[in-house]
């Protein structure tokens, strides 16, 4: 409503209303409005009411020093916008009367007034006060000093936030309008900064054993192209000699590097081999990179702040990082499921550092100096510092995920949120503690959606399985509800796109708890050497023969 507000003028040309206390020169029409004239009129109105403007003479309304010039001036006839008038009641009433305080607890107004009283109250308050509702002035001591924000003040209420937090605040505000700053806002910025730092720490810590493969042929071709562009290379003999020496000196080195590549080609998993959840994560990442680059080009830093904050907290922390923990911590250190996840994490680490560097240079450089691998740029040189980097071209392969597939994964995230709601109710009812103690039932009458969910239950990559995405021990997609509605205590339902209704049920998980991964499975107790492990953990620790007795019992 504020963005679409059509009229920002505070005056109205009416014969009634609260007057705008301005005098105009009879001949030149120059306005007379000073702090002295306003104070004098304010004192009159506080005693006689706003009608005094209309029935008192110009001479009576002017302060003593201007009265001799009264014949040269006439009263203005414009009135305040009625909403501007009522919108200042927070100052005239709450700020003056005993027993009342700022800000107001509640505004109660009709549906036709949403562009009026409350909005005008917000506008007048924001325009004239700080975050506590006080006018910013040196005499009040509420002016914010950037040096104190960075280095700290003399008391504990003025902590040292550092330059990055101040820069983060600058990026968070729309500089085309008035901006607010104060202790509470800075504390909020500090919290956001810590979340960004936590995101980078998560990425760095889970890539400690990561090796990034490099295309050495491409690197040396870049060196070759560099030599041939030197000014002295205009001489054909010189060029041939330099190129020949380059090739002779480096051919053995390249050969040795390629041998190392064959023995240890790095840990990256090719895009086509990645699980669908990882491809979707890269699709999201590259879309974020695209938006952020466009926002930098247009100097819309507040959009970058909003996008990256949501991406780090919602898309990564609340989803991908959450479901990735099982793959990173439970799978074998060199397993495909862990390496594929690390491939995605490495891409996120490099992209996030690049995106935040202009706003949070100290944090970005701190993370860069702790990279567990060397990053080789397109020209073949190693980036020693974060600002050695240049913006990379968008990865069109990552952006090529079909819209229908991206929409389906969006629906899966929505389903996950709804499942979490039912799990929370079951937790409140003491049925489960951890979500791994639960088995989730899903039913939908839509055949296509049901088929897609069934496929995810038996996905080729375990990372794409519904129970891994929900962080539960089991998920069963039902062909029909039948008696399940009566037997399952905790249920819920919601409607997704195209009015498809989905029913959700939660019960205790089947089987016993694996002491290694904490998932519940009927396979726990079937392995002689590791009877307390599930089949997955047993495979990681070491294969052994099933216990016959346990198999018969199961």
ROVEXSE-90627 format. One line per 10 residues: number of its first residue (from 1); their letters; for each residue x, y, z of C-alpha. Coordinates in steps of 0.001 Angstrom, whole numbers, plus 524288, in hexadecimal, padded with zeros to 5 digits. Each point is the difference from the previous one (the first is absolute). Layout:
<atoms>
NUM = a = X/Y/Z  ...
</atoms>
This chain:
<atoms>
1 = xxxxxxxxxx = 80000/80000/80000  80B4D/80920/80287  80647/7FCB7/7F2E9  7F35B/802A2/7F8AF  7FCA9/80C5D/8079F  7FBE9/809E7/7F5B2  8007F/80C9C/807CE  80B42/8043E/8089C  7FB8D/80E21/801E5  7FC7B/8033D/80E1E
11 = xxxxxxxxxx = 7F79B/80BC6/7FCAC  7F1F3/80135/7FB9D  7F8A2/80B99/7FA5F  7F3BB/7FF69/80854  7F842/809CB/80801  8006E/7F764/80C08  80A45/7F816/80708  80C4F/80211/807CB  80780/80B7B/7FA27  80DF4/7FFA8/7FB1D
21 = xxxxxxxxxx = 805CF/80B63/807DE  806F5/80765/7F528  7FF54/80E85/7FCCC  801F6/80528/7F234  80533/80D4E/7FBB9  7F4F8/80772/7F98E  8081D/80436/7F43E  80ABB/7F5D0/7FE27  7F85E/7F447/80555  80C73/7FBB4/80703
31 = xxxxxxxxxx = 7FC86/7F74A/80B9F  8033D/803E1/80DE1  8020C/7F409/80880  80A8F/7FFAD/80A64  80227/7F8DF/80C9D  7FBBA/80C68/80711  7F31D/80172/7F886  7FCC9/7F19E/801B0  802CF/80059/80E9B  7F755/80BF9/801AC
41 = xxxxxxxxxx = 7F490/7FA20/7F88D  801B3/7F313/806FF  7FE9B/806EF/80D0D  7F381/806A1/7FB5D  7F9CE/7F398/7FAB7  80358/7F857/80C37  7F791/809A9/807A3  7F551/803D7/7F65D  7FF78/7F4B7/7F65B  802D6/7FF8E/7F177
51 = xxxxxxxxxx = 7F45B/808C9/7FCC6  807E6/80B51/80571  806F7/80095/7F2E6  7F349/80391/7F966  7FA4B/80A11/80940  80C5D/806D1/804DB  80676/80AC1/7F7F4  80D20/7FECB/7F962  805C5/809DC/8098E  7FB89/7F7CB/80B9E
61 = xxxxxxxxxx = 8055A/7F380/7FA2B  80D7A/80574/7FCEE  80ABE/8005D/80A72  80395/80D32/805C8  80BAC/80279/7F70E  7F792/7FE65/7F3B5  7F3EC/807A8/80437  80487/80CDC/7FA51  8002E/7F954/7F2B7  7F2A9/7F9AE/801AA
71 = xxxxxxxxxx = 7F98F/80806/7F522  809AB/7FA42/7F65C  7FBD0/7F1F6/802EE  7F3AC/7F7F7/7FEE6  7FC63/7F2EE/805FC  800D8/7F3CA/7F7AF  7F314/7F924/7FD53  80519/7F246/7FD37  7FC9A/7F578/809C3  806B7/7F3A2/80435
81 = xxxxxxxxxx = 7FC89/7F33C/7F96A  7F66D/7FA5C/809DD  80823/7F393/800F3  80C65/807B2/80259  7F8EE/8071A/80AC6  7FB23/7F39A/806AD  80CCA/7F91E/7FCB8  8074D/80933/808FF  7F76C/7FC80/80BAE  80A91/7F6B9/804BB
91 = xxxxxxxxxx = 8084E/80C18/80301  7F515/8090E/8045C  7F925/7F60E/808B5  808DB/7F4A4/80385  80BE0/808A5/8010A  7F95F/80A10/808D2  7F63D/7F99E/80909  803A2/7F962/80CAE  7FD3A/7F17F/800B5  80248/7FE4D/7F14F
101 = xxxxxxxxxx = 80C7C/7FBF2/7F942  805E8/7FE34/7F28E  7FE51/7F865/7F77B  7F163/7FD4E/7FF99  7FBBF/7F238/80383  7F4E5/7FF4B/7F648  7F993/8077E/7F4E2  7F1C2/7FCA1/7FDE6  7FACA/80524/7F328  7F657/7FC66/7F568
111 = xxxxxxxxxx = 803C3/7F8B3/7F3BC  7FE8B/80C80/7F815  80A51/806DA/80848  80C07/7F77D/7FDC0  8061C/80A90/7F79F  7FCCA/80A00/80A4E  801F8/8007B/80E8E  80971/7F4C9/80254  80805/80255/7F3C5  80119/80E98/80265
121 = xxxxxxxxxx = 803FF/7FD09/80E11  80B02/7F750/7FB08  8046F/80A26/7F622  8006F/80B56/80984  806A4/7F7EE/80A84  80A77/7FA66/7F6FD  802BB/80D53/7FA27  80231/806E4/80CF0  8053B/7F633/809DF  80A67/7F58F/80217
131 = xxxxxxxxxx = 7FD2E/7F1B8/802DB  7FB47/803B1/80DA6  7F70B/80AAB/7FB1F  80954/80AFA/803BF  804A4/80AC2/7F710  80E4E/7FDE8/7FC77  8085E/80B17/80501  80D2C/80209/8067D  7F99D/805F6/80BEF  7F85A/7F37E/80262
141 = xxxxxxxxxx = 80C00/7F7AB/7FD8D  7F90B/7F6CA/7F6B1  80856/80294/7F3E9  80667/7F37C/7FB08  80ECE/80105/7FE81  8059B/7F69B/7F5B6  80D0F/7FF78/80718  7F93D/7FB4D/80C66  7F89F/7F5A9/7F82F  80CD1/7FAF3/7FA7F
151 = xxxxxxxxxx = 80911/80136/80BB1  7F6A2/800B4/80B80  7FD4B/80A8E/80A0D  8036B/80278/80E13  7F4F6/7F826/805FF  7FA9B/7F23A/7FE54  7F435/80518/7F89A  808FA/803BC/7F4C8  80661/7F32F/7FBA6  809BF/7FF10/7F4F4
161 = xxxxxxxxxx = 7F8D2/7FA93/7F42B  80ACA/801AE/7F606  7FF70/80605/7F27C  7F8EF/7F478/7F9CE  7F3DC/8019B/8086D  7FF4F/80E75/7FCA5  8019D/7FCBF/7F192  7F577/7F5A0/80151  7F6AD/80A2A/805A0  802ED/80922/7F4A6
171 = xxxxxxxxxx = 7FCCE/7F513/7F66E  7F34B/7FCF2/80718  7F997/80D57/7FE59  7F9E9/80620/7F416  8086E/80C16/7FEA0  7F5E3/806BF/7F750  7F818/80328/80C37  80229/80321/80E58  806E5/7F569/807A8  7FFD0/7FBED/80E41
181 = xxxxxxxxxx = 80B5F/7FBFB/8088A  8018C/7FDB9/80E85  804AA/7F5FC/80A07  7F4D2/7F66C/7FD90  801BE/8008C/7F149  80EA5/7FDEB/80165  7FDA8/7F43C/808BF  7F748/7FA68/7F572  80A96/80270/7F5D8  809D7/7F948/808CD
191 = xxxxxxxxxx = 7F70A/7F41D/800DA  7FEE3/7FF79/7F12D  80EC2/80148/7FED6  801E0/7F47E/8093A  7F6A9/7F7E6/7F7C9  80802/802D6/7F3DA  80C3F/7FC69/8078A  7F980/7F390/804DE  7FC6C/7FC66/7F20E  80E20/8015E/7FBA2
201 = xxxxxxxxxx = 804F1/7F856/80BC0  7F6BB/7F4DD/7FCD2  804E4/7FFAD/7F1FC  80E60/800D7/803A2  7FF3A/7F5B6/80A99  7F958/7F630/7F71C  809EB/801F4/7F51D  80C22/7FDB7/8084C  80382/7F3C3/7F824  7FB9B/80547/7F2E1
211 = xxxxxxxxxx = 808B6/80024/7F407  7FC14/80826/7F46F  803EB/7FA5F/7F2D9  805F0/80987/7F645  80040/7FF7C/7F13A  80EAB/800E6/7FE2B  7FF2F/7FFD5/7F130  7F74D/80BF8/80052  8092D/8068E/809A5  80BFB/7FE33/7F791
221 = xxxxxxxxxx = 7F8A4/8041F/7F3D6  7FCF3/80C83/80758  80E8C/801BF/8028F  802C8/7FDB2/7F195  7F607/80A35/7FBF3  805F3/809A4/8099A  80DA7/7FE62/7FA3C  7FB28/8020A/7F224  7F978/80CCC/803CC  80C8A/80636/80531
231 = xxxxxxxxxx = 8043D/80C2B/7F851  80D2D/7F9D0/7FCB0  7F8E2/7F481/7F9E4  7FD98/80829/7F3EF  80D6B/7FB02/7FC0F  7FDC2/7F29D/7F9B0  80D55/7FA74/803BD  7FE45/80453/80E26  7F258/7FA5E/8007F  8043D/7F2BE/7FAC9
241 = xxxxxxxxxx = 80B63/7FF57/80967  7F7BB/80397/80BD7  7F52A/7F68B/7FC8F  809A4/7F501/7FD61  806EB/8022D/80CE4  7F300/800C7/80701  7FB6D/7F311/7FA63  80CE7/7F8D9/8024E  8013B/804D2/80E09  7F202/7FCF7/803AA
251 = xxxxxxxxxx = 7FC75/7F3C3/7F888  805EE/7F718/80A53  7F9AC/807F2/80ABE  7F2BC/7FEFF/7F98A  80234/7F16E/7FDFA  8031D/7FE29/80E6A  7F438/807EB/80415  7F74B/7F7BB/7F743  80576/7F3BF/8064F  7FC76/8059C/80D46
261 = xxxxxxxxxx = 7F282/802C9/7FA96  7FE68/7F1C4/7FC26  803D4/7FB7E/80D95  7F85A/80A91/80720  7F6DE/8075E/7F6C6  7FA29/8085E/80AC1  7F339/7FDFB/8070B  7F658/806D6/7F70E  7F464/7F862/7FAD7  7FB5F/80385/7F25D
271 = xxxxxxxxxx = 7F32C/8075E/7FF3F  7F8C4/7F539/7F8B2  803BD/7F608/80A6C  7FB26/8084E/80B60  7F373/7FC81/80746  7F447/8084E/7FC50  80031/80725/80D01  80DE4/80482/7FD0F  7FC76/8045B/7F242  7F4AC/807B9/805AC
281 = xxxxxxxxxx = 80923/80637/80A19  80925/8046D/7F504  7F445/80508/7F861  7FC02/8083C/80BB6  80DF0/804AF/80224  8021B/8047A/7F217  7F30A/80724/7FFCF  8043C/80730/80C47  80D13/80359/7F9A0  7F8DD/80544/7F414
291 = xxxxxxxxxx = 7F70A/808B2/8081C  80B2E/804D8/8088E  8086D/80399/7F43F  7F4B2/8078F/7FA0B  7FDAE/806F6/80CF4  80E50/803EF/800FF  7FF5F/8054E/7F21F  7F443/8084B/803F4  80591/803F4/80D55  7F46B/7F9C1/806E3
301 = xxxxxxxxxx = 807AD/7FB82/80BCC  7F41E/7FE73/808C5  7FADF/7F59F/7F6B0  80CE7/7F8B7/80124  7FEE3/80084/80EC7  7F216/7FAC6/7FFD4  802C9/7F54F/7F608  80C6C/7FB03/8066B  7FA16/80068/80D96  7F46A/7F7C2/7FBAA
311 = xxxxxxxxxx = 808C2/7F6E6/7F827  80952/7FD88/80B51  7F572/7FE2A/80A58  7F4A6/7F9A6/7F8A9  80530/7F909/7F409  80CE3/7FB85/805E2  7FF68/7FF87/80ED0  7F1DA/7FB98/8014F  8003A/7F66E/7F4B1  80C2B/7FBD2/7F8A6
321 = xxxxxxxxxx = 8099E/800D4/80B56  7F625/7F938/808AB  7FDE6/7F439/7F72F  80E69/7FFA2/7FC12  804B7/7FCC9/80DBC  7FC48/7F1B2/7FEA1  80794/7FECF/7F337  80BD9/80722/80537  80127/7F9AE/80D5A  7FA6F/7F24B/7FE51
331 = xxxxxxxxxx = 804B0/7FBC3/7F29B  80DE7/7FB95/7FDA6  80A38/80AA4/7FE99  801E4/7FCBB/7F195  7F228/7FB99/7FCFE  7F8BD/80507/7F423  7F519/805E8/80823  809D7/807FC/807ED  80828/80421/7F459  7F408/8041D/7F842
341 = xxxxxxxxxx = 7FB91/8084E/80B79  80D8B/805E8/80154  7FFD2/8034F/7F186  7F414/80867/80290  8059E/805D8/80C77  80C93/803E5/7F8FF  7F821/806FD/7F588  7F82A/8071F/80A71  80C32/803E2/80781  8069E/8063E/7F43F
351 = xxxxxxxxxx = 7F39D/806D3/7FB5C  7FBF4/8053E/80D58  80D95/8056B/802A5  7FFAC/806E9/7F2DE  7F26D/8057B/80253  8029F/80570/80DA2  80DBA/80523/7FD73  7FC14/80DD6/7FBA9  7F77C/80197/80C21  80750/7F7C6/80A19
361 = xxxxxxxxxx = 80E27/8006F/7FB42  80626/7FC21/80CFF  7F74F/7F427/801CF  801DB/7FBF8/7F1D4  80ECF/8010B/800F2  80004/7F8C5/80CF2  7F8A8/7F4BD/7F9A8  808A9/8005C/7F3ED  80C72/7FEDE/807F1  7FA63/7F3B6/8062F
371 = xxxxxxxxxx = 7FC34/7F931/7F362  803C8/7F19C/80104  803DB/8000E/7F1A5  80675/8090F/7F63E  7F71E/806BE/7F65F  805A8/8010E/7F253  7FA39/80ABC/7F7A2  7FD25/7FF59/7F174  80D2F/80611/7FCBD  806FE/7F505/8072A
381 = xxxxxxxxxx = 80470/807F6/80BBC  7FC6D/7FCC9/80DF3  7F74A/809D7/806EE  8079C/8036F/80C49  7F638/80A40/80466  7F16C/8010C/7FE64  80123/80C50/7F7C4  808B0/7F8E6/7F657  7F33C/7FA09/7FB62  7F794/804DD/7F4FA
391 = xxxxxxxxxx = 7F195/7FD50/7FE19  7FE99/7F2DF/7F976  7F6D1/7FDF7/7F4A1  7F2FB/7FA2F/803C8  7FFB5/7F128/7FF8A  7F56A/7FDB0/7F5F1  8006A/7F156/802AB  7FBA9/8023C/80DFB  7F568/80948/7FB70  7FACE/7F658/7F5F5
401 = xxxxxxxxxx = 7F789/7F838/80979  7F272/7FEF8/7F9C4  7F5CD/808EA/80606  7F726/7F468/802FB  80AD3/7F94D/807A9  80373/80C64/8076E  7F192/80201/80338  7FEFF/7F1FF/804DE  80B6C/80211/8093E  7F97C/80C69/804A6
411 = xxxxxxxxxx = 7F412/7F7BB/80334  808BA/7F64B/80746  80540/80AF6/80884  7F217/8045C/8029E  7FC55/7F205/80371  80BC1/7FF3F/80913  7FB3C/80C14/8074B  7F291/7F9DE/801C5  805E9/7F31E/80483  807FD/80783/80A0F
421 = xxxxxxxxxx = 7F37B/805FC/80558  7FA0A/7F28E/80250  80CDA/7FB17/805C8  7FFED/80B76/80968  7F239/7FC96/80471  80437/7F1D3/801EE  80BB4/804BC/807C3  7F734/8084C/8087E  7F795/7F3FC/8025B  80BFD/7F853/8049E
431 = xxxxxxxxxx = 7FEBB/7F60E/7F4EB  80DB5/8034D/7FB3A  80BA6/807CD/8045A  80913/800DD/7F468  7FA26/7FFEF/7F251  807F8/7F39E/7FD7F  7F6C6/7F8E3/80936  7F4F1/80247/7F64D  7FA39/7F941/7F43F  7F890/808DB/7F6A9
441 = xxxxxxxxxx = 7F463/7FBEA/7F7C0  7FC55/807B2/7F3D6  7F39A/7FEAF/7F801  7FAAE/80793/7F472  7F543/7FC68/7F6A2  80771/8066B/7F4D5  80614/7F4B1/7F883  80B34/807BB/7F9FC  80441/805E9/80CFE  7FEB3/7F2EE/806EB
451 = xxxxxxxxxx = 8086E/7F990/7F591  80AA0/80A46/8015C  8001B/7FE6A/80EC1  800B3/7F132/7FE95  80BCB/8017D/7F723  806BC/8084C/80A42  7FE00/7F56D/80A2D  807EF/7F6D5/7F768  80929/80A2C/7FA38  80CA0/7FB93/7F99C
461 = xxxxxxxxxx = 8078A/80930/808E9  7FC91/7FEE5/80E52  801BD/80EB1/80153  7F3B0/801A9/7F7C0  7F7E1/7F737/808D6  7F49F/8064C/8070D  8040F/7FB05/80D60  80D56/8068C/7FE72  7F993/80CB8/7FBC0  7F665/7FF7E/80B70
471 = xxxxxxxxxx = 80AC9/7FB4C/8095D  7F772/7F4C2/8048A  8031D/7F185/8007F  7F569/7FBB2/7F689  7F624/80589/7F65B  7F503/7F848/7F9D8  7F7B7/8050E/7F4CC  7F28A/7F9E3/80156  7F7A7/7FB0F/7F4CA  7F3D6/802B6/8082F
481 = xxxxxxxxxx = 7FC5C/804C2/80D80  7F6FB/7F4D7/8040D  80154/7FE3D/80EB0  80C7D/8080D/800E6  7F86B/80C29/803E4  7FB1C/7F92E/80C49  80CCA/7F923/80392  8093A/80B84/7FE89  7FE74/80998/80B2C  806E8/80BEF/7FA92
491 = xxxxxxxxxx = 7FBB3/804AB/7F29E  7FF06/80C04/7F7A1  7FC59/803FB/7F24E  8027D/80B40/7F6C4  7FDF3/803DA/7F1E8  80B06/801D2/7F656  7FFFC/8056F/7F224  7F44C/7FCFE/7F73D  7F79B/7FD28/80C05  80699/7F2FB/802E4
501 = xxxxxxxxxx = 7FCFC/7FBE7/80DF6  80A65/7F898/8078D  7FD8A/7F86E/80C92  80B12/7FE48/809CA  800D1/7F672/80B47  80A87/7FD83/80A3A  80265/7F3D8/80842  80B89/7F9F4/80725  80A8E/7FAE0/7F6E4  80165/7F15D/7FD9A
511 = xxxxxxxxxx = 80B98/7F86C/8055D  80AAC/80391/8098D  80921/80B98/800F4  80D4F/7FF11/7F974  809F9/804BB/809CB  8085B/80617/7F55D  7F690/807D2/7F787  7F45E/80009/80983  7F6B5/7FBE6/7F536  7F620/7F56E/8033E
521 = xxxxxxxxxx = 8003B/7F3DE/7F775  7FAFD/7F1F4/8003D  80DD6/7FC19/7FBCE  80616/803DE/80CFF  8043D/7F34C/806B0  8021B/7F83C/7F380  80ED0/80114/7FF35  808AB/7F75F/80861  80BCC/808F7/80124  7F7E3/80C49/801A0
531 = xxxxxxxxxx = 7F2C4/7FC16/80586  7FCC0/80E09/80418  80192/805AA/7F25D  7F6C2/8015F/7F48C  80383/7FA85/7F2B4  80550/80CFE/7FB20  8090C/8021E/80B95  80411/7F1C9/7FFBE  8044D/801C1/7F1E6  807FB/80BED/803C8
541 = xxxxxxxxxx = 80672/7F980/80BC2  8021F/7F2FE/7F920  7F7BA/7F52E/7FA27  7FC64/7F450/80854  7F6AF/7F498/7FF0A  7F221/80185/80550  7FC81/7F919/80C8D  7F711/7F4A7/7FC8F  7F875/800D7/80CB7  7FD7A/80E68/7FE16
551 = xxxx = 7FBC5/7FDB8/7F217  7F636/7F5CA/80468  7FA90/808E9/80A69  7FE57/80B2B/7F620
</atoms>
